[in-house]
């Protein structure tokens, strides 16, 4: 066979690109499918976010009544709010409480997810239902229940008094401890389920291979199981930390005025003081801070599924 014939046969065997009209039709269909979601985000996310930002730049009307503001594009509102300890202390407290609650949820949720994924057997579905069962009850009702559990006459304080942690006249409600316990309990499923989803995808043969290579169970866990479940850990910590940082129900029902979180301050500023610009500023500061912390956290962890 000649070289020209061989080249001709090769060219004929190469797949031909689809007609241009077909590609355009597929792109149009893709954009059409995206349209409902984009409209939903624009109406219920982008527009309210822009309105909130514009509200944060308003100032009170001179001589006007309480709750009357005018648009002056006053960016100094952010500086004034950040330097006021009435606002930045609850912000810092919120991140401390939510950070501790996230760590506790991880320490509780990871062994729970591990047990369900690898030891659940035929009871796996039942155990998963038990994890999400609290969602069938109102968030507020669950938090109020913790007031009874942590009350001075409750079982927790009784046990702590027996072991000498709490005195006869002491208690743990209301307190920062109660707020953190409430946050940990209410957001524990958000930690457990993503970790379970990652552990369920782990191939048991990889764990067996680590044992065949004379790795101890603890070494195999930290070298094989935990790295493979890291995407679930990252997702779980984010799903726990972000809503916990903005929560205000637990601090309102389980804490003292000294345990106020930024969510409580925003709610009070919006609904009681009617200082809408300051409340909008606090909301944007909270969102921006969480966004920065999340980006740093994801880059530090460096999971391929999330970066």
Beta strands, then each sheet from edge to edge (+ up, - down):
strand 1: 58-60
strand 2: 69-71
sheet 1: 1+ 2-
end
